[in-house]
Amino acid sequence: MSSQHDKGRELAELHLGKAGLDSLDQFSPELGDYVIRHGFSDMYTNEALDQRARKIATLASLVTSGNQPQLGWHIRGALENNMLSVDEIREIIVQMTIYIGYPAAFNAMRTMNETLKSMETE
């Protein structure tokens, strides 16, 4: 494996947490490899944004697009790796309410609460 691929896996685990990274591999090894090579190795290594700023942008994007499973992975990664606090994640969701409406914001908040609950029971 190349050092670029290794860096991509490292960043994927930072952002998704171990469970999220494992999910990439389980769902489709080929797609997971593409996400790691293209998404994390290529895009997440650009130094224009630090990893915390990337996490905020990613969470906001996932909240607005309604991709709840991936939102849960990224919330878990943010908390496990001390990138953001629960209060900061909650505020990102609240901020997005202006753009996505209350039902979608409640869905995102439910995903956050379910993620927190699953982390407490592990």
N, C-alpha and C positions, 0 to 999 in steps of 0.2 A: 504494500500500500504506500502511496506517495505521502510526503509530509503535508501536501496541500489537502489531501483527503483526510489525513489524521486531524489537521486543524479544523476542517469542516465538521468532523464527528465531535471534536471537543466543543466547538461553538454550538452544535445542535444539542448536545447534552446540557450546556449552560442555559440555553433558551427554552428547551423542552422538558428538561429534567430527564432522569434515567428512564422513567416509564414512557415518556413521549418518544424518546429515541428508540426504545425497544418496540414501540408501536409502529414506527416507520419500517423497521426491519420485518415485523410480523405481517403487516398488511400486504406489502409488496416489496421484496428486496430490490427489484429494479427501480421502482419509483422512489424508494427510500434512498438509494444510492444517488439518483438524480437530484433529489432535494438536498442531499449533503454536498454533492459536488457543485451544483449550480447555485443553490440558495445560500448555503452556509459557507462553503469554500470561496466562492466568487464574491457574492454580495456582502456578506457579513464581515469580510476582512477589509473592506474599504474603510480607510481611516477618517473619512469625512464626518462620520457619526461614531460616537462611542457606543459600547454595547447596551448601556442603559437607555440611551436615546433610541436605539433600534428597538429595544423591548417596548418602550412607550408607543412608538409608531406601530409596531406589530400588534400590540394589544388593541389599540384604537381601530386599526384596520379590521381585525377579527371581530371586534364588537360590532362595527358597522356592517360587516358582510354577513353576520349571523352564522359564522362557522363555529358552532359551539364546541365540538370535540377538540378542535385545534386551539380554541380559546382556553379550554381547560388545561391542555398541555402547557401552553405558554404561561398561564397563571402559576401552575405548579413550578415550572422552571424558574420564574421570577422570584418566587418565595423560597424555594429550596436553595437557590444560589444567592440570596440576599441582594437581588437586583432592585427590587421594589418592595414596599410594605403593603400590607392588606389595605390600609387607608389610601395609599397612592393608587392602587389598582381600582378600588371602589370609586375614587374620584375620576379616574379615566372613564369608567363606565357612565358615571353621572354626567360628565362633560359631553359625552357622545349622545346623550338623550336629546339634545337640541337638534341633532342631525338625523337621528334614527327613529325617534318617537318612543313613547313609554313602553309599548309591548316588547319591542326589541331590547330596550334597556333592561326590562324585568327579566327577559330570557338570559341576557348576559350576567345579570346579578345572580340569577339562579345557578348558572354554571359556576360562577365564582364560589357561591356558598356550598355547592355540591363538591367542588374541588377541595375547599377547606375542610369539609367534613371527612372526605376520604383520606386526606392527609393526617387528620387527627387520629383516625382509627388504624393507621399503619404502624 
